């Protein structure tokens, strides 16, 4: 069995970005370690939750991790930068090398085979998400030949843009989450290296999302929208997760020789397979 370390910016990101992947790995018998950079104390929530929001979100994180089968949670304890201009002293403003050393220490301790982070755009551009990308790449570079493979969680940009246009139009008459400019967000389809079918893990992923109750307050929120979708639409929207593999010097391209840790883009699935992470349990993970 192998060890997957998943690096995230805030509590609830683990469920939104990688919930199915983590649940699938855990169900297949792999060790899943969750590293969270901040407590999420600057996140949106109802005014009545603002005091002590960080503590509340950590408790929600514990419940989410349990739903996903996470074996260990590492809290780095940095300050949430907020979603606009980063707060002074916030995670996004810290020296990348300093935080990367923290992450590298966890990777060494766990003898990690695989690390997940976010794409270079930070998905939709949150400054803490962009920082996670930089930190993960630096941690991998620090470890050199002992580094795990790095998969950056993302979404196919071509899927996101039509939905964003629809939500902006709907927002004129319906309470939907504010949609930023996503023209350069996420990752083009041509750069996606792994597309996972996580429909069998959807119950665990939904339970993890439900654990983050504070993040369904404070106005129209993505989690509330996703949890309110009809079942068939939930499976369509939440039943896939995407990654782009990064190697020092750049991002891998989809036509590289497929092997560990997952199967090719078109056939990747994590339906209870013991080889979910390594492709062939009799072979070591390729470096």
For each residue, the residues with C-beta under 8 A, 3 or more apart:
1: 29 30 31 277 281
2: 30 31 113 114 261 277 278 285
3: 30 31 32 33 110 111 112 113 114
4: 22 25 30 31 32 33 112 113 114 115 116 277
5: 33 35 106 107 110 112 114 115 116 148
6: 14 18 21 22 32 33 34 35 115 116
7: 35 37 103 115 116 117 132 135 136
8: 11 13 14 17 18 34 35 36 37 132
9: 13 36 37 38 91 118 126 128 129 131 132
10: 13 36 37 38 39 40 43 57 80 128
11: 8 14 36 39 40 57 58 60 61 64 212
12: 15 16 40 43 57 60 61 64 209 212 215 223
13: 8 9 10 16 17 36 129
14: 6 8 11 17 18 19 22 34 36 61 64 65 68 70 208
15: 12 18 19 64 68 205 208 209 211 212
16: 12 13 19 209 222 223
17: 8 13 14 118 123 153 241
18: 6 8 14 15 21 22 116 153 241
19: 14 15 16 22 23 64 68 198 201 204 205 208 209 241
20: 23 24 196 198 199 201 202 204 205 238 239 241 270
21: 6 18 24 25 116 153 196 198 201 241 243 270
22: 4 6 14 18 19 25 26 32 34 68 69 70
23: 19 20 26 27 67 68 69 198 201 204 205 208
24: 20 21 27 28 196 198 200 201 270 271 272 276
25: 4 21 22 28 30 32 69 270 276 277
26: 22 23 29 30 32 68 69 70 71
27: 23 24 69 201 204 270 272
28: 24 25 270 272 273 274 275 276 277
29: 1 26 274
30: 1 2 3 4 25 26 276 277
31: 1 2 3 4 71 72 110
32: 3 4 6 22 25 26 68 69 70 71
33: 3 4 5 6 70 71 72 73 74 106 110 112
34: 6 8 14 22 61 65 70 72 73 74
35: 5 6 7 8 73 74 76 103 106
36: 8 9 10 11 13 14 39 61 73 74 75 76
37: 7 8 9 10 76 78 91 99 128 131 132 135
38: 9 10 41 76 77 78 79 80 81 90 91 128
39: 10 11 36 54 55 57 58 75 77 80
40: 10 11 12 43 53 54 57 80
41: 38 53 54 57 79 80
42: 79 80 81 82 83 87 90
43: 10 12 40 53 57 80 214 215
44: 83 215 217 218 219 221
45: 49 50 53 214 215 217 218
46: 49 50 214 217 218
47: 50
48:
49: 45 46 52 53 56 214 217 218
50: 45 46 47 53
51:
52: 49 55 56
53: 40 41 43 45 49 50 56 57 214
54: 39 40 41 57 58 80
55: 39 52 58 59
56: 49 52 53 59 60 214
57: 10 11 12 39 40 41 43 53 54 60 61 212 214 215
58: 11 39 54 55 61 62 75
59: 55 56 62 63
60: 11 12 56 57 63 64 211 212 213 214 215
61: 11 12 14 34 36 57 58 64 65 73 211 212
62: 58 59 65 66 73
63: 59 60 66 67 211
64: 11 12 14 15 19 60 61 67 68 207 208 209 211 212
65: 14 34 61 62 68 70 73 208
66: 62 63 69 70
67: 23 63 64 204 207 208 211
68: 14 15 19 22 23 26 32 64 65 204 205 208
69: 22 23 25 26 27 32 66 204
70: 14 22 26 32 33 34 65 66 73
71: 26 31 32 33
72: 31 33 34 110
73: 33 34 35 36 61 62 65 70
74: 33 34 35 36 106
75: 36 39 58
76: 35 36 37 38 99 102 103
77: 38 39
78: 37 38 90 91 94 99
79: 38 41 42 87 89 90 91
80: 10 38 39 40 41 42 43 54 87 90 91 128
81: 38 42 86 87 90 91 92 93 127 128 131
82: 42 85 86 87 90 127
83: 42 44 126 127
84:
85: 82
86: 81 82 90 91 92 93 127 128
87: 42 79 80 81 82 90 93
88: 93
89: 79 93 94
90: 38 42 78 79 80 81 82 86 87 93 94 127 128
91: 9 37 38 78 79 80 81 86 94 99 128 131
92: 81 86 127 128 130 131
93: 81 86 87 88 89 90
94: 78 89 90 91 98 99 131
95: 98 99
96: 99 100 131 134 135 138
97: 100 101 138
98: 94 95 101 102
99: 37 76 78 91 94 95 96 102 103 131 135
100: 96 97 103 104 135 136 138 139 142
101: 97 98 104 105 139 142
102: 76 98 99 105 106
103: 7 35 76 99 100 106 107 135 136 139
104: 100 101 107 108 139 142 143
105: 101 102 108 109
106: 5 33 35 74 102 103 109 110 112
107: 5 103 104 110 112 115 139 143 147 148
108: 104 105 111 143 146
109: 105 106
110: 3 5 31 33 72 106 107
111: 3 108
112: 3 4 5 33 106 107 115 148
113: 2 3 4 148 149 261 277 278 285
114: 2 3 4 5 148 149 150 151 261 277 285
115: 4 5 6 7 107 112 136 139 140 147 148 149 150 151
116: 4 5 6 7 18 21 150 151 152 153 243
117: 7 132 133 135 136 137 150 151 152 153
118: 9 17 122 123 129 130 132 133 136 152 153 154
119: 122 123 133 152 153 154 186 187 244
120: 130 133 152
121: 124 125 130 184 185 186 187
122: 118 119 125 126 127 128 129 130 131 132 133
123: 17 118 119 126 129 153 154 155 185 186
124: 121 129 180 182 185 186
125: 121 122 129 130 180 185
126: 9 83 122 123 129 130
127: 81 82 83 86 90 92 122 130 131
128: 9 10 37 38 80 81 86 90 91 92 122 131 132
129: 9 13 118 122 123 124 125 126 132 133
130: 92 118 120 121 122 125 126 127 133 134
131: 9 37 81 91 92 94 96 99 122 127 128 134 135
132: 7 8 9 37 117 118 122 128 129 135 136
133: 117 118 119 120 122 129 130 136 137 152
134: 96 130 131 137 138
135: 7 37 96 99 100 103 117 131 132 138 139
136: 7 100 103 115 117 118 132 133 139 140 150 152
137: 117 133 134 140 141 150 246 248
138: 96 97 100 134 135 141 142
139: 100 101 103 104 107 115 135 136 142 143 147
140: 115 136 137 143 147 148 150 246 248
141: 137 138 144 147 248
142: 100 101 104 138 139 147
143: 104 107 108 139 140 146 147 148
144: 141 147
145: 287
146: 108 143
147: 107 115 139 140 141 142 143 144 150 287
148: 5 107 112 113 114 115 140 143 285
149: 113 114 115 245 260 261 285 286 287
150: 114 115 116 117 136 137 140 147 245 246 247
151: 114 115 116 117 193 194 243 244 245 246 261
152: 116 117 118 119 120 133 136 187 243 244 245 246 251
153: 17 18 21 116 117 118 119 123 241 242 243
154: 118 119 123 186 187 192 242 243 244
155: 123 159 160 186 187 242
156: 159 160 186 187 188 189 192 242
157: 160 161 182 185 186 187 188 189
158: 161 188 189
159: 155 156 162 163
160: 155 156 157 163 164 182 185 186
161: 157 158 164 165 182 183
162: 159 165 166
163: 159 160 166 167
164: 160 161 167 168 179 182
165: 161 162 168 169
166: 162 163 169 170
167: 163 164 170 171 176 177 179
168: 164 165 171 179
169: 165 166 172
170: 166 167 173 174 176
171: 167 168 174 176 178 179
172: 169
173: 170
174: 170 171
175: 219 220
176: 167 170 171 179 220 225
177: 167 219 220 221 222 225
178: 171 220
179: 164 167 168 171 176 182
180: 124 125 185
181: 184 185
182: 124 157 160 161 164 179 185 186
183: 161
184: 121 181
185: 121 123 124 125 157 160 180 181 182
186: 119 121 123 124 154 155 156 157 160 182
187: 119 121 152 154 155 156 157 191 192 242 244
188: 156 157 158 191 192
189: 156 157 158 192
190: 253 254
191: 187 188 244 251 253 254
192: 154 156 187 188 189 195 242 243 244 254 265
193: 151 243 244 245 251 252 253 254 256 265
194: 151 242 243 244 245 262 265 268
195: 192 240 241 242 243 265 266 268
196: 20 21 24 240 241 242 243 262 268 269 270
197: 200 239 240 268 269 270 271
198: 19 20 21 23 24 201 202 205 238 239 240 241 270
199: 20 202 235 239
200: 24 197 270 271 272
201: 19 20 21 23 24 27 198 204 205 270
202: 20 198 199 205 206 234 235 238 239
203: 206 207
204: 19 20 23 27 67 68 69 201 207 208
205: 15 19 20 23 68 198 201 202 208 209 238
206: 202 203 209 210 227 234 238
207: 64 67 203 204 210 211
208: 14 15 19 23 64 65 67 68 204 205 211 212
209: 12 15 16 19 64 205 206 212 223 226 227
210: 206 207 213 227
211: 15 60 61 63 64 67 207 208
212: 11 12 15 57 60 61 64 208 209 215 216 223
213: 60 210 216 217
214: 43 45 46 49 53 56 57 60 217
215: 12 43 44 45 57 60 212 221 223
216: 212 213 221 223 224 227
217: 44 45 46 49 213 214 221
218: 44 45 46 49 221
219: 44 175 177
220: 175 176 177 178 224 225
221: 44 177 215 216 217 218 224 225
222: 16 177 225 226
223: 12 16 209 212 215 216 226 227
224: 216 220 221 227 228
225: 176 177 220 221 222 228 229
226: 209 222 223 229 234 237 238
227: 206 209 210 216 223 224
228: 224 225
229: 225 226 233 234 237
230: 233 234
231: 234 235
232: 235 236
233: 229 230 236 237
234: 202 206 226 229 230 231 237 238 239
235: 199 202 231 232 238 239
236: 232 233 239
237: 226 229 233 234
238: 20 198 202 205 206 226 234 235
239: 20 197 198 199 202 234 235 236
240: 195 196 197 198
241: 17 18 19 20 21 153 195 196 198
242: 153 154 155 156 187 192 194 195 196
243: 21 116 151 152 153 154 192 193 194 195 196
244: 119 151 152 154 187 191 192 193 194 251 252
245: 149 150 151 152 193 194 251 252
246: 137 140 150 151 152 250 251 252
247: 150 250 251 252
248: 137 140 141
249:
250: 246 247
251: 152 191 193 244 245 246 247
252: 193 244 245 246 247 256
253: 190 191 193 256
254: 190 191 192 193 265
255:
256: 193 252 253
257:
258: 263 264
259: 279 286
260: 149 277 278 279 280 283 285 286
261: 2 113 114 149 151 277 278 279 285
262: 194 196 268 276 277 279
263: 258 267 268 269 279
264: 258 267 268
265: 192 193 194 195 254 268
266: 195
267: 263 264
268: 194 195 196 197 262 263 264 265
269: 196 197 263 273
270: 20 21 24 25 27 28 196 197 198 200 201 273 276
271: 24 197 200
272: 24 27 28 200 276
273: 28 269 270 276
274: 28 29 281
275: 28 278 279 280 281
276: 24 25 28 30 262 270 272 273
277: 1 2 4 25 28 30 113 114 260 261 262 285
278: 2 113 260 261 275 281 283 284 285
279: 259 260 261 262 263 275 283
280: 260 275 283
281: 1 274 275 278
282:
283: 260 278 279 280 286
284: 278
285: 2 113 114 148 149 260 261 277 278
286: 149 259 260 283
287: 145 147 149
